[in-house]
Amino acid sequence: MPEIVDILSFLREQRLLARHIDGAAAPPITGVARDHEAGAGQLAWISRKNLERDASRWRHFGGSLLLLPDSARIDGQTDFSVAVCRDPKLAFIRVVGHFFAALSDIALPRQGQSPIAADAVLGRDVTLGHGAVIGPKVRLGDGVCIGANTVIANAQIAAGVRIGCNCTIGLPGFGYEKDDSGAYWRFPHLGGVRIEADVEIGSNTCIDRGSLGDTVIGQGSKIDNLVHVAHNVVLGRNTVVIANTMLGGSVSVGDGAWLAPSVTIMNQASIGVGATLGLGTVVLKDVAPGQVIVGNPGKVLAKKPT
């Protein structure tokens, strides 16, 4: 595992480090996490946008090395080391790619091998359609039914879940950061997918693994065909998501919400409990519980009685 000094040296070589602040302790870095979840030995980053929302967010960091933008104002001694970077997201991508590349590897079974990875665990009465692939770090509960040609990795799937044909669940999502030359660097996806009991997922649907943390589909929710669920989305219990809907990264949807066909939700928006989004609605900001939203951009049509 790299020492903090090794990571700082690498960032300096890549011309990404503006300055660093030594912490009270300097253990080796053993892994990565989201900043609010990090523990001893872990690396994380905080974006410029998040610091603008909460300038003291860095104070709550419990890890060992934090990458911060040059707009950060650090006062006093900290219990962790700080690397101040021009672009902390790009710095995080480059560090993970250099020191922790194995964390994002997905060794799917190859042609001629068993379609079920050696570390996968299947419950009782699991049904797998022809051509289904169960990759690494998968746990399937009792009575799970997987359609033909569906590929699953990095997922915990509870009892009674039904998944259609030609789905991909737990594979990397779409996220990049551009460097000074204009080249794009892929953000590492190290999390998983958690699908709770009695969920149903239609065919040709994609549910991405979390980047840091998990993508979650709540108990009893129903997802139609041709739906895209991006990394770190949290879908509540007994929600309905209908065809051609796209849930952008880190969107959250409350229990009992109804998303009509071709809804698009972006900007890490939060959809309240029991909200309804009409046909083709584009959501760019939070929706309150019980609201009915329609249009592009979405506007409040009504609020359902509580």
Secondary structure, DSSP 8 states (H G I E B T S, - for coil): ---HHHHHHHHHHTT-EEEEE--S------EE--GGG--TTEEEE--HHHHHH-TTGGGG--SSEEEEETT----S--SSEEEEESSHHHHHHHHHHHH-GGGG------TTS-SB-TT-EE-TT-EE-TT-EE-SSEEE-TT-EE-TT-EE-SEEE-TT-EE-SS-EESS----EEE-TTS-EEE------EEE-TT-EE-TT-EE---SSS-EEE-TT-EE-SS-EE-TT-EE-TT-EE-TT-EE-TT-EE-TT-EE-TT-EE-TT-EE-TT-EE-TT-EE-S-B-TTEEEETTTTEEEEE---
